[in-house]
Amino acid sequence: LLQLPFFFAATYAYTKSIAQTDYDYSWIQVPSIAYGAHTCTTLVPILMEMWHSPSVPTIFHRKLLTAIYMPYLLFPMLIGAYEFIRLPQPKTTSVKAKRP
C-alpha cells in the first residue's frame, strides 16, 4: 500500500538530485531508511520459511527462489544503509567546567 507511492517519490528525488547537483533531497532520507529496514525485516522471515518449509521440495528450488528474492533484499538494504550513512550527524559541543 505504501511502497508504490514511495517508489515515485524516491525516483523523483534521486533523479532530480542527479540532474541538479544543488538539489536538497534530504526529505527522502528517513523514508528510504524506513523502507530499507521494513523490506529487509519482511524478507528475512519469508526466506527462512521458504528454506524450512516442506512445500519447496529440493535444494535446487530453494537456491533458485533465494536467487530470485535476493535483489529484493539487497537493493533496499543498500538504499537504507546508504541513506543512513548520509544522515547529518548531530553536532557535539564540549562543555568546559568552570573552575572556582
TIMI-2910 file (N, C-alpha, C, CB; in pm, 1 decimal, decimal comma, always signed):
<rs>
+----------+----------+----------+----------+----------+----------+----------+----------+----------+----------+----------+----------+------+
!      n_x !      n_y !      n_z !     ca_x !     ca_y !     ca_z !      c_x !      c_y !      c_z !     cb_x !     cb_y !     cb_z ! resn !
+----------+----------+----------+----------+----------+----------+----------+----------+----------+----------+----------+----------+------+
!    +82,9 !   -119,4 !     +0,0 !     +0,0 !     +0,0 !     +0,0 !    +87,6 !   +126,1 !     +0,0 !    -94,4 !     -0,4 !   +121,9 !  Leu !
!   +194,5 !   +126,4 !    +79,0 !   +278,3 !   +245,2 !    +86,2 !   +401,6 !   +237,6 !     -3,0 !   +320,6 !   +268,0 !   +227,7 !  Leu !
!   +432,4 !   +119,3 !    -56,0 !   +553,7 !   +106,7 !   -135,4 !   +542,4 !   +179,2 !   -268,5 !   +585,5 !    -38,9 !   -159,0 !  Gln !
!   +429,6 !   +169,6 !   -335,3 !   +416,4 !   +230,1 !   -466,6 !   +432,4 !   +382,5 !   -462,4 !   +282,2 !   +193,9 !   -526,1 !  Leu !
!   +365,7 !   +454,2 !   -372,1 !   +391,3 !   +599,0 !   -365,4 !   +536,3 !   +631,0 !   -329,3 !   +298,2 !   +663,6 !   -263,6 !  Pro !
!   +597,1 !   +547,0 !   -244,3 !   +737,3 !   +569,6 !   -209,2 !   +826,0 !   +558,0 !   -332,0 !   +782,8 !   +470,3 !   -101,7 !  Phe !
!   +799,4 !   +461,0 !   -419,0 !   +881,1 !   +444,3 !   -539,3 !   +878,4 !   +570,0 !   -625,6 !   +832,6 !   +323,9 !   -620,6 !  Phe !
!   +761,1 !   +629,1 !   -642,7 !   +751,6 !   +750,9 !   -723,2 !   +825,3 !   +867,3 !   -656,2 !   +604,3 !   +788,0 !   -746,3 !  Phe !
!   +808,2 !   +881,6 !   -525,6 !   +875,9 !   +990,2 !   -453,7 !  +1027,1 !   +971,0 !   -456,0 !   +825,9 !   +998,1 !   -308,4 !  Ala !
!  +1073,9 !   +849,4 !   -433,8 !  +1218,3 !   +823,4 !   -433,4 !  +1276,8 !   +841,0 !   -573,1 !  +1247,5 !   +681,5 !   -381,3 !  Ala !
!  +1205,6 !   +795,2 !   -674,8 !  +1253,2 !   +813,6 !   -812,3 !  +1263,4 !   +961,1 !   -844,9 !  +1160,0 !   +743,4 !   -912,6 !  Thr !
!  +1164,3 !  +1038,2 !   -805,1 !  +1168,6 !  +1182,8 !   -827,3 !  +1288,0 !  +1245,3 !   -755,6 !  +1038,0 !  +1248,5 !   -779,7 !  Tyr !
!  +1306,5 !  +1211,6 !   -629,5 !  +1414,1 !  +1272,5 !   -550,6 !  +1550,8 !  +1235,1 !   -605,2 !  +1403,6 !  +1230,2 !   -404,4 !  Ala !
!  +1570,1 !  +1108,8 !   -637,7 !  +1702,2 !  +1065,5 !   -683,9 !  +1733,8 !  +1115,9 !   -823,8 !  +1711,3 !   +914,5 !   -681,3 !  Tyr !
!  +1636,4 !  +1115,6 !   -914,1 !  +1664,1 !  +1167,6 !  -1048,6 !  +1684,6 !  +1318,8 !  -1045,6 !  +1549,4 !  +1132,0 !  -1144,8 !  Thr !
!  +1610,3 !  +1387,4 !   -961,4 !  +1627,8 !  +1533,1 !   -950,7 !  +1763,7 !  +1566,5 !   -889,6 !  +1514,6 !  +1595,5 !   -865,6 !  Lys !
!  +1810,0 !  +1484,4 !   -793,8 !  +1940,5 !  +1511,1 !   -733,2 !  +2054,0 !  +1480,9 !   -830,4 !  +1957,7 !  +1428,7 !   -605,5 !  Ser !
!  +2033,0 !  +1389,8 !   -924,4 !  +2134,4 !  +1363,2 !  -1027,0 !  +2136,4 !  +1476,3 !  -1128,2 !  +2107,7 !  +1228,3 !  -1097,7 !  Ile !
!  +2017,8 !  +1524,9 !  -1166,4 !  +2010,2 !  +1631,2 !  -1267,0 !  +2058,3 !  +1765,2 !  -1212,0 !  +1867,1 !  +1644,9 !  -1318,1 !  Ala !
!  +2027,5 !  +1793,4 !  -1086,6 !  +2067,4 !  +1919,7 !  -1024,6 !  +2153,4 !  +1887,0 !   -902,8 !  +1942,1 !  +2006,5 !   -984,4 !  Gln !
!  +2279,3 !  +1917,8 !   -912,4 !  +2369,9 !  +1881,0 !   -803,2 !  +2340,9 !  +1957,7 !   -674,2 !  +2513,5 !  +1905,2 !   -845,3 !  Thr !
!  +2277,1 !  +2072,6 !   -683,5 !  +2247,6 !  +2150,4 !   -563,4 !  +2110,1 !  +2119,2 !   -504,3 !  +2256,6 !  +2297,7 !   -594,8 !  Asp !
!  +2040,3 !  +2019,6 !   -557,9 !  +1907,3 !  +1983,8 !   -509,3 !  +1918,5 !  +1913,5 !   -374,1 !  +1834,0 !  +1893,4 !   -611,5 !  Tyr !
!  +1840,7 !  +1960,6 !   -277,2 !  +1842,3 !  +1901,9 !   -143,4 !  +1735,0 !  +1793,4 !   -135,0 !  +1819,5 !  +2011,1 !    -34,2 !  Asp !
!  +1777,7 !  +1670,4 !   -132,9 !  +1682,6 !  +1559,6 !   -126,5 !  +1683,0 !  +1493,9 !    +11,7 !  +1715,4 !  +1455,5 !   -234,2 !  Tyr !
!  +1714,9 !  +1569,6 !   +113,5 !  +1720,9 !  +1513,4 !   +248,6 !  +1583,7 !  +1468,0 !   +298,0 !  +1778,9 !  +1615,8 !   +345,2 !  Ser !
!  +1477,6 !  +1517,3 !   +237,1 !  +1343,6 !  +1478,1 !   +278,5 !  +1313,7 !  +1331,5 !   +247,7 !  +1241,2 !  +1566,4 !   +211,1 !  Trp !
!  +1389,7 !  +1266,8 !   +159,4 !  +1364,2 !  +1127,0 !   +125,1 !  +1453,8 !  +1032,8 !   +205,3 !  +1385,4 !  +1104,5 !    -24,7 !  Ile !
!  +1547,3 !  +1086,1 !   +282,4 !  +1642,0 !  +1000,1 !   +353,2 !  +1574,6 !   +912,3 !   +458,2 !  +1748,5 !  +1084,5 !   +418,8 !  Gln !
!  +1496,4 !   +969,0 !   +544,7 !  +1432,1 !   +890,3 !   +651,0 !  +1331,7 !   +791,0 !   +592,1 !  +1361,3 !   +983,5 !   +752,0 !  Val !
!  +1247,0 !   +829,4 !   +493,6 !  +1161,2 !   +727,0 !   +432,6 !  +1240,5 !   +615,9 !   +364,1 !  +1068,4 !   +791,4 !   +332,1 !  Pro !
!  +1357,1 !   +646,7 !   +308,5 !  +1439,9 !   +543,1 !   +245,4 !  +1494,2 !   +446,5 !   +349,6 !  +1556,0 !   +606,6 !   +167,1 !  Ser !
!  +1534,1 !   +498,1 !   +462,8 !  +1582,2 !   +411,9 !   +571,1 !  +1468,1 !   +323,7 !   +622,2 !  +1641,4 !   +496,8 !   +687,0 !  Ile !
!  +1351,0 !   +381,7 !   +638,9 !  +1235,8 !   +304,3 !   +685,3 !  +1198,2 !   +197,7 !   +582,8 !  +1115,7 !   +396,8 !   +712,4 !  Ala !
!  +1200,3 !   +231,8 !   +454,9 !  +1169,1 !   +134,9 !   +350,2 !  +1270,2 !    +21,2 !   +349,6 !  +1165,9 !   +203,2 !   +213,3 !  Tyr !
!  +1398,7 !    +53,7 !   +358,8 !  +1501,4 !    -49,2 !   +358,9 !  +1488,3 !   -142,4 !   +478,5 !  +1638,5 !    +14,3 !   +358,0 !  Gly !
!  +1465,3 !    -85,6 !   +595,3 !  +1450,7 !   -167,8 !   +716,5 !  +1324,9 !   -253,6 !   +709,5 !  +1446,4 !    -78,6 !   +842,2 !  Ala !
!  +1215,8 !   -195,4 !   +662,3 !  +1090,0 !   -269,6 !   +652,9 !  +1102,0 !   -385,6 !   +554,4 !   +975,7 !   -176,0 !   +610,5 !  His !
!  +1161,4 !   -361,1 !   +438,5 !  +1173,7 !   -465,9 !   +338,3 !  +1265,3 !   -577,7 !   +386,2 !  +1225,7 !   -408,2 !   +207,5 !  Thr !
!  +1376,7 !   -541,9 !   +446,7 !  +1469,6 !   -644,5 !   +495,5 !  +1407,2 !   -728,2 !   +606,4 !  +1598,5 !   -579,6 !   +545,9 !  Cys !
!  +1340,1 !   -663,6 !   +699,3 !  +1280,7 !   -739,7 !   +808,9 !  +1160,0 !   -820,0 !   +763,3 !  +1240,5 !   -646,5 !   +921,6 !  Thr !
!  +1102,6 !   -787,2 !   +650,1 !   +993,5 !   -867,0 !   +595,3 !  +1047,1 !   -985,6 !   +516,1 !   +903,8 !   -780,7 !   +506,6 !  Thr !
!  +1152,4 !   -964,6 !   +440,6 !  +1203,2 !  -1071,1 !   +355,3 !  +1279,8 !  -1179,4 !   +430,1 !  +1290,8 !  -1012,7 !   +250,9 !  Leu !
!  +1342,7 !  -1146,5 !   +539,9 !  +1416,9 !  -1247,8 !   +615,0 !  +1324,3 !  -1360,4 !   +662,4 !  +1487,8 !  -1183,5 !   +735,5 !  Val !
!  +1208,4 !  -1332,7 !   +723,9 !  +1119,3 !  -1443,3 !   +760,6 !  +1063,9 !  -1519,3 !   +638,9 !  +1003,9 !  -1389,9 !   +843,4 !  Pro !
!  +1040,6 !  -1447,7 !   +529,5 !   +993,2 !  -1515,3 !   +408,3 !  +1097,5 !  -1614,5 !   +359,2 !   +960,6 !  -1413,0 !   +297,5 !  Ile !
!  +1222,8 !  -1572,6 !   +354,3 !  +1329,3 !  -1662,6 !   +309,5 !  +1348,2 !  -1779,2 !   +406,5 !  +1460,8 !  -1585,6 !   +294,1 !  Leu !
!  +1341,4 !  -1753,1 !   +534,5 !  +1356,8 !  -1861,7 !   +632,2 !  +1242,0 !  -1961,5 !   +622,0 !  +1364,4 !  -1805,2 !   +774,8 !  Met !
!  +1121,5 !  -1912,4 !   +602,7 !  +1007,3 !  -2001,6 !   +585,2 !  +1025,1 !  -2086,6 !   +459,9 !   +876,3 !  -1921,2 !   +577,1 !  Glu !
!  +1074,0 !  -2025,0 !   +354,5 !  +1095,6 !  -2098,7 !   +229,7 !  +1200,9 !  -2207,9 !   +248,7 !  +1138,4 !  -2002,5 !   +117,1 !  Met !
!  +1306,6 !  -2177,4 !   +321,1 !  +1414,0 !  -2276,2 !   +340,2 !  +1373,6 !  -2389,7 !   +432,9 !  +1537,6 !  -2208,5 !   +395,1 !  Trp !
!  +1281,2 !  -2364,7 !   +524,3 !  +1244,1 !  -2467,4 !   +621,4 !  +1107,2 !  -2529,4 !   +593,6 !  +1245,4 !  -2408,8 !   +760,3 !  His !
!  +1046,9 !  -2492,6 !   +482,9 !   +914,0 !  -2543,0 !   +450,5 !   +922,7 !  -2668,4 !   +363,5 !   +831,9 !  -2434,7 !   +379,4 !  Ser !
!   +839,1 !  -2766,0 !   +388,2 !   +837,9 !  -2884,3 !   +302,1 !   +772,0 !  -2858,4 !   +166,5 !   +766,4 !  -2997,6 !   +372,0 !  Pro !
!   +710,8 !  -2741,1 !   +149,0 !   +645,9 !  -2712,2 !    +20,6 !   +747,0 !  -2683,9 !    -91,1 !   +552,1 !  -2593,2 !    +35,9 !  Ser !
!   +870,9 !  -2649,9 !    -55,2 !   +976,9 !  -2634,1 !   -155,2 !  +1060,8 !  -2761,9 !   -146,8 !  +1065,4 !  -2501,9 !   -129,9 !  Val !
!  +1044,4 !  -2853,1 !   -243,7 !  +1093,4 !  -2989,0 !   -225,5 !  +1244,5 !  -3008,4 !   -233,5 !  +1031,2 !  -3074,0 !   -325,0 !  Pro !
!  +1311,7 !  -2938,3 !   -322,2 !  +1453,7 !  -2968,8 !   -342,7 !  +1540,5 !  -2849,0 !   -308,3 !  +1479,3 !  -3011,9 !   -487,5 !  Thr !
!  +1667,9 !  -2876,8 !   -283,4 !  +1763,8 !  -2771,1 !   -254,6 !  +1783,9 !  -2681,3 !   -376,1 !  +1897,3 !  -2830,8 !   -210,2 !  Ile !
!  +1771,3 !  -2738,4 !   -495,8 !  +1783,0 !  -2658,2 !   -617,3 !  +1674,8 !  -2551,7 !   -621,9 !  +1774,9 !  -2747,3 !   -741,7 !  Phe !
!  +1550,8 !  -2587,7 !   -591,6 !  +1441,1 !  -2490,8 !   -592,1 !  +1458,0 !  -2385,7 !   -482,0 !  +1307,1 !  -2562,9 !   -575,2 !  His !
!  +1510,4 !  -2426,6 !   -368,7 !  +1533,6 !  -2330,1 !   -261,2 !  +1639,8 !  -2228,1 !   -301,1 !  +1575,6 !  -2402,2 !   -132,7 !  Arg !
!  +1746,0 !  -2276,3 !   -362,7 !  +1850,6 !  -2184,7 !   -409,1 !  +1799,7 !  -2094,5 !   -520,6 !  +1972,7 !  -2263,2 !   -457,4 !  Lys !
!  +1718,9 !  -2150,0 !   -609,4 !  +1662,7 !  -2070,9 !   -718,8 !  +1571,5 !  -1961,0 !   -665,0 !  +1585,1 !  -2161,2 !   -816,1 !  Leu !
!  +1483,8 !  -1995,3 !   -571,8 !  +1395,2 !  -1894,6 !   -513,7 !  +1473,4 !  -1790,3 !   -433,4 !  +1290,9 !  -1961,8 !   -424,3 !  Leu !
!  +1577,2 !  -1833,4 !   -365,3 !  +1661,1 !  -1737,8 !   -292,3 !  +1728,2 !  -1641,3 !   -388,8 !  +1767,1 !  -1811,4 !   -208,5 !  Thr !
!  +1777,1 !  -1692,0 !   -500,4 !  +1840,1 !  -1605,1 !   -601,1 !  +1738,9 !  -1507,3 !   -659,5 !  +1902,7 !  -1689,4 !   -713,9 !  Ala !
!  +1615,8 !  -1551,1 !   -677,7 !  +1512,2 !  -1461,7 !   -731,0 !  +1477,3 !  -1353,0 !   -629,2 !  +1385,4 !  -1541,9 !   -768,9 !  Ile !
!  +1470,3 !  -1388,5 !   -502,3 !  +1434,1 !  -1291,9 !   -396,9 !  +1550,7 !  -1201,5 !   -355,2 !  +1382,5 !  -1366,3 !   -274,9 !  Tyr !
!  +1672,9 !  -1240,4 !   -382,2 !  +1789,1 !  -1167,8 !   -331,5 !  +1793,6 !  -1019,5 !   -372,3 !  +1913,6 !  -1235,7 !   -379,3 !  Met !
!  +1762,2 !   -981,7 !   -497,4 !  +1761,7 !   -837,6 !   -528,7 !  +1662,2 !   -757,8 !   -444,5 !  +1730,0 !   -817,3 !   -675,3 !  Pro !
!  +1550,5 !   -821,4 !   -407,7 !  +1450,2 !   -753,5 !   -325,8 !  +1495,5 !   -738,3 !   -181,4 !  +1318,8 !   -829,2 !   -330,6 !  Tyr !
!  +1600,4 !   -808,3 !   -145,2 !  +1660,2 !   -793,3 !    -13,0 !  +1779,5 !   -698,7 !    -18,1 !  +1703,1 !   -929,6 !    +42,2 !  Leu !
!  +1865,6 !   -716,6 !   -117,0 !  +1991,5 !   -641,3 !   -121,0 !  +1974,0 !   -494,3 !   -157,7 !  +2085,2 !   -705,5 !   -219,1 !  Leu !
!  +1893,6 !   -464,2 !   -259,9 !  +1879,5 !   -324,3 !   -300,7 !  +1816,1 !   -237,0 !   -193,4 !  +1797,4 !   -315,9 !   -426,2 !  Phe !
!  +1706,4 !   -278,0 !   -129,6 !  +1655,3 !   -195,6 !    -19,2 !  +1753,6 !   -184,4 !    +96,2 !  +1525,0 !   -252,4 !    +31,6 !  Pro !
!  +1829,6 !   -292,0 !   +121,2 !  +1929,9 !   -286,4 !   +227,7 !  +2038,0 !   -183,0 !   +194,1 !  +1993,8 !   -425,8 !   +249,3 !  Met !
!  +2081,5 !   -182,9 !    +69,5 !  +2183,0 !    -85,1 !    +27,3 !  +2128,9 !    +57,2 !    +30,1 !  +2233,3 !   -118,2 !   -113,1 !  Leu !
!  +2004,9 !    +75,5 !    -12,8 !  +1943,9 !   +209,0 !     -9,3 !  +1934,7 !   +259,1 !   +134,5 !  +1803,5 !   +206,8 !    -74,5 !  Ile !
!  +1885,9 !   +175,0 !   +223,5 !  +1874,3 !   +214,7 !   +364,3 !  +2008,7 !   +244,2 !   +427,8 !  +1804,5 !   +106,8 !   +443,0 !  Gly !
!  +2108,1 !   +159,3 !   +400,8 !  +2241,6 !   +181,4 !   +458,1 !  +2305,1 !   +307,6 !   +400,9 !  +2332,6 !    +59,9 !   +431,6 !  Ala !
!  +2291,6 !   +329,4 !   +270,9 !  +2348,4 !   +448,1 !   +207,0 !  +2288,6 !   +575,7 !   +265,4 !  +2325,1 !   +443,7 !    +55,7 !  Tyr !
!  +2158,3 !   +577,8 !   +280,9 !  +2093,7 !   +697,9 !   +335,0 !  +2122,0 !   +714,3 !   +483,8 !  +1942,7 !   +692,3 !   +311,1 !  Glu !
!  +2137,6 !   +604,9 !   +555,2 !  +2171,7 !   +614,9 !   +697,2 !  +2310,3 !   +676,8 !   +714,4 !  +2166,3 !   +475,9 !   +764,4 !  Phe !
!  +2403,0 !   +637,1 !   +629,6 !  +2538,5 !   +692,7 !   +636,6 !  +2537,6 !   +841,5 !   +602,0 !  +2633,2 !   +616,5 !   +541,6 !  Ile !
!  +2450,8 !   +880,8 !   +510,0 !  +2446,0 !  +1020,9 !   +465,9 !  +2366,5 !  +1112,3 !   +558,3 !  +2387,4 !  +1028,1 !   +328,6 !  Arg !
!  +2301,0 !  +1058,4 !   +659,6 !  +2226,4 !  +1143,7 !   +752,2 !  +2320,8 !  +1242,5 !   +819,0 !  +2153,0 !  +1058,6 !   +858,5 !  Leu !
!  +2275,7 !  +1365,8 !   +838,1 !  +2361,0 !  +1460,4 !   +908,6 !  +2382,9 !  +1416,9 !  +1052,8 !  +2300,3 !  +1600,4 !   +904,4 !  Pro !
!  +2505,5 !  +1424,1 !  +1095,3 !  +2540,6 !  +1384,2 !  +1231,3 !  +2515,5 !  +1501,4 !  +1326,2 !  +2689,0 !  +1337,4 !  +1239,1 !  Gln !
!  +2464,4 !  +1470,6 !  +1444,9 !  +2444,0 !  +1579,4 !  +1540,9 !  +2577,3 !  +1637,6 !  +1585,9 !  +2364,3 !  +1530,0 !  +1662,5 !  Pro !
!  +2578,0 !  +1766,3 !  +1602,3 !  +2699,7 !  +1834,0 !  +1645,1 !  +2715,5 !  +1820,2 !  +1795,9 !  +2697,4 !  +1982,9 !  +1603,8 !  Lys !
!  +2832,9 !  +1781,4 !  +1835,2 !  +2858,5 !  +1769,1 !  +1978,3 !  +2938,4 !  +1891,9 !  +2022,4 !  +2935,5 !  +1635,6 !  +2011,8 !  Thr !
!  +2905,4 !  +1939,1 !  +2136,9 !  +2976,5 !  +2051,9 !  +2191,8 !  +3040,2 !  +2010,0 !  +2321,9 !  +2883,5 !  +2172,2 !  +2212,0 !  Thr !
!  +3159,5 !  +2054,2 !  +2339,0 !  +3226,9 !  +2023,7 !  +2465,7 !  +3202,5 !  +2137,0 !  +2563,4 !  +3379,3 !  +2001,5 !  +2444,7 !  Ser !
!  +3163,1 !  +2099,5 !  +2678,9 !  +3134,5 !  +2198,3 !  +2783,1 !  +3251,7 !  +2197,0 !  +2879,2 !  +2998,9 !  +2167,9 !  +2857,6 !  Val !
!  +3316,3 !  +2311,0 !  +2892,0 !  +3427,0 !  +2321,8 !  +2985,2 !  +3373,0 !  +2358,8 !  +3123,3 !  +3530,5 !  +2426,4 !  +2936,1 !  Lys !
!  +3420,8 !  +2287,8 !  +3218,1 !  +3377,4 !  +2313,9 !  +3354,0 !  +3445,3 !  +2442,7 !  +3403,3 !  +3410,6 !  +2192,8 !  +3447,6 !  Ala !
!  +3366,6 !  +2522,2 !  +3470,6 !  +3421,1 !  +2646,5 !  +3525,8 !  +3492,1 !  +2614,2 !  +3657,2 !  +3308,2 !  +2753,4 !  +3547,8 !  Lys !
!  +3608,3 !  +2669,0 !  +3668,6 !  +3682,9 !  +2648,1 !  +3793,4 !  +3653,6 !  +2761,0 !  +3888,2 !  +3834,7 !  +2637,8 !  +3767,6 !  Arg !
!  +3635,2 !  +2727,9 !  +4016,3 !  +3605,0 !  +2834,1 !  +4114,3 !  +3724,9 !  +2919,3 !  +4146,0 !  +3552,1 !  +2774,4 !  +4241,9 !  Pro !
+----------+----------+----------+----------+----------+----------+----------+----------+----------+----------+----------+----------+------+
</rs>
